[in-house]
Amino acid sequence: MAASLQGEALTVDGSTAVLSWQGGLGTMAGYGTYGSGTLTLEVSYNGSGGTYFAVGNETTLSVDGHGNFDLPAGVHLRSTLASSSGASLTIEILSRRPHA
């Protein structure tokens, strides 16, 4: 699993690839056509095939935008698009760690 997710596209309801988070601050961004849908950053604490739930309001989008989060190392992340019709979204999940 990757440490960041850059430029993954969603055009129908479903989820992005699962990302193994290295811990700390991060940003999720979504942009494009939402098709009346909602994009939600989800976290699982019990493995990539485990139960996922929403990270929070700041990372739940229905228009172009971004939201920040702070999660521990070892959790698994994905973005899920729901209730859309004709969507064409690009999703980014990036670490906000300071540059060395």
Summary of the structure (lengths in Angstrom):
residues: 100
radius of gyration: 12.6
end to end distance: 23.0
largest distance: 42.4
contacts: 302
relative contact order: 0.40
helix: 3%
strand: 53%
